[in-house]
Amino acid sequence: MREILADNISRYRKDLGMTQEMLADKLGITFQAVSKWETGQSVPETVLLPALARMLNISVDKLLGYSAFGGNVSYYEDDYRKEEYFWGVQPSQMCLKVLELLPPVRPLKLLDIGCGEGKDAVFFARCGFDVSAFDISEAGLEKTKRLAEKARVHVRAFRADLWDFRLDEKYDVLFSSGVLHYIKPKLRDEVMSNYKSHITANGIAAFHVFVEKPFIVAPPEKEENSFHWKSGQLFTYFHDWYIEHCTEYVFDCDSSGIPHRHAANRLFARNLKEA
Ligand SMILES: C[S@@+](CC[C@H](N)C(=O)[O-])C[C@H]1O[C@@H](n2cnc3c(N)ncnc32)[C@H](O)[C@@H]1O
């Protein structure tokens, strides 16, 4: 929260071409105070927030990071608006591994982080999981709901942004395929810590992230807000959990119409800490 606020003050001030001194003058405070806010050493007093937000031309919600949809828009929005399913409707291989590790003998709670058009979320619901799923893309969520309706299952699909949405309830499975590279590197520690602390005892994290490799050329699509992970970095976040399976692999991709390759890390980790 402190970090998001610091980031927002700095970002929106710079967007308006204001120096720290100019902002400080407008608020009747010292520029050192602004500097401390922007480095996260302190936070503005609550009474200052409305004026600060006004100076930065944003709402207090957005300043605090609660306005999820201020900037991030899915790169796939236009593709998701089309009738056909961009990622298809077959579940990814990762889903089968989750079933193997945690068969849904009761309605286990599962969250699909960045569900896209819902192929995996709907598959899990069909298998008996109690599924929630979020994505930044409204069009993707609409398709997720349609796919669920067609399969006669329920998926709690909601719009949220990885950058500022934090979990406040626990899940048996956190699942995310090809999405976590949209988290800014600065936020990674905070987000991963939030995710880890919201997985039940014996629950599973099933994550797939894109990683940098010197022998893989950058993909042709220039996605804003995409930050590939360091190879192996995902695994280190779970060093104190039981690693059921982790792997690195390279695969061909044609999603932009230009053939290219990606490197990825895939992890299945179990929370045995609290068990
Ligand atoms: C490569 S797709 C993967 C979709 C899905 N997991 C699948 O495997 O079919 C990446 C997804 O991340 C979503 N996304 C991108 N930035 C996001 C953000 N900041 N918050 C939430 N979702 C985001 C996109 O809308 C897109 O659906």
The ligand as an ORCA input file, in Angstrom:
! r2SCAN-3c Opt
* xyz 0 1
  C      -1.347    -14.669    -21.889
  S      -2.955    -14.276    -21.292
  C      -3.311    -15.707    -20.338
  C      -4.782    -15.900    -20.103
  C      -5.169    -17.209    -19.391
  N      -4.494    -17.383    -18.142
  C      -4.920    -18.382    -20.289
  O      -3.931    -19.110    -20.061
  O      -5.710    -18.589    -21.204
  C      -2.603    -13.025    -20.072
  C      -3.833    -12.482    -19.364
  O      -3.428    -11.545    -18.352
  C      -4.400    -10.513    -18.303
  N      -3.807     -9.326    -17.682
  C      -2.871     -8.501    -18.198
  N      -2.557     -7.522    -17.336
  C      -3.326     -7.727    -16.230
  C      -3.467     -7.036    -14.999
  N      -2.743     -5.959    -14.734
  N      -4.339     -7.518    -14.100
  C      -5.091     -8.624    -14.373
  N      -4.988     -9.319    -15.528
  C      -4.122     -8.882    -16.448
  C      -4.758    -10.301    -19.760
  O      -5.989     -9.644    -19.922
  C      -4.779    -11.726    -20.275
  O      -6.062    -12.293    -20.188
*
